[in-house]
Amino acid sequence: MEDKAFEQEMIDKIAHKIVDRRLSVPAVLFLEITKPLSFLGAQTLNFFGPIIESFMKRDNRYYDFTEMLEKRENIERILQRVEELEEEISLKHPPKPKRRRKKK
């Protein structure tokens, strides 16, 4: 699979779903921990591929997705994209200052 556009599209989709669901912190922690095992995980997905593909549409890119996950640099790119999206959100919506209670 030499389709860099597909890889970038999948990285963006994954990162957007993580950020939209507000799971950035657990996702970053999980991806950092499992980064060394990305190849093993992709091979597991390849093993179960025939079963999983039987539930998918004909024109899927399942094996392209598993091939993308084999590369550790793509996991790092997902992490970077999640951090970029989180930074964009924090710049657009800064935290509101806490209001002080009035003493009676």
C-alpha positions in Angstrom: 0.0 0.0 0.0 1.7 3.1 -1.2 -1.3 5.3 -0.7 -0.2 8.1 1.6 -3.5 9.9 1.1 -5.4 6.9 2.5 -3.0 6.8 5.5 -3.5 10.5 6.2 -7.2 10.3 5.8 -7.4 7.4 8.3 -5.1 9.2 10.8 -7.4 12.3 10.6 -10.5 10.2 11.1 -9.1 8.4 14.1 -7.8 11.6 15.7 -11.1 13.4 15.1 -13.1 10.6 16.6 -10.9 10.5 19.7 -11.1 14.3 20.2 -14.8 14.5 19.4 -15.5 11.9 22.1 -13.2 13.7 24.6 -11.0 10.6 25.0 -7.7 12.3 24.2 -6.0 11.5 27.5 -6.9 7.8 27.7 -6.3 7.4 24.0 -2.8 9.0 24.2 -1.9 6.9 27.2 -3.2 3.7 25.5 -1.4 4.4 22.2 1.9 5.3 23.9 1.8 2.0 25.9 0.8 -0.1 22.9 3.1 1.5 20.3 5.8 -1.2 20.6 3.1 -3.8 20.0 1.6 -2.2 16.9 3.0 -4.8 14.6 1.7 -7.7 16.7 -1.8 -6.0 16.9 -1.8 -5.5 13.1 -0.9 -9.2 12.6 -3.8 -10.2 14.9 -6.1 -8.1 12.8 -4.8 -9.8 9.7 -5.5 -13.2 11.3 -9.1 -12.3 12.0 -9.4 -10.5 8.7 -11.5 -13.1 6.8 -14.1 -13.2 9.7 -14.2 -9.4 10.1 -14.4 -8.8 6.3 -17.5 -11.1 6.1 -19.4 -8.4 8.0 -18.1 -5.5 5.9 -19.0 -4.1 2.6 -17.2 -5.4 -0.5 -15.2 -2.3 -1.2 -13.5 -2.0 2.1 -9.8 -1.3 2.7 -9.4 -3.4 5.8 -6.0 -4.8 4.9 -4.8 -1.4 4.0 -5.8 -0.2 7.4 -4.0 -3.1 9.1 -0.9 -2.4 7.0 -1.1 1.2 8.2 -1.2 0.1 11.8 1.9 -2.0 11.4 4.1 1.0 11.2 5.0 2.7 14.5 5.5 6.0 12.8 1.7 6.0 11.9 0.9 5.5 15.6 3.1 8.5 16.4 1.3 10.5 13.7 -2.0 9.7 15.3 -0.7 10.9 18.6 0.6 14.1 17.1 -2.7 14.8 15.3 -4.7 14.3 18.5 -2.4 16.8 20.3 -2.8 19.3 17.4 -6.6 19.0 17.5 -6.6 19.4 21.3 -4.5 22.5 21.0 -6.8 23.9 18.3 -9.8 23.3 20.6 -8.1 24.9 23.6 -7.3 28.0 21.6 -10.8 28.4 20.3 -12.5 27.7 23.7 -10.2 28.8 26.5 -11.3 27.6 30.0 -13.7 29.9 31.8 -12.4 31.6 34.9 -13.9 30.3 38.1 -16.4 32.6 39.8 -15.8 33.5 43.4 -18.6 33.1 45.8 -19.8 36.1 47.7 -19.4 36.0 51.4 -22.6 36.4 53.4 
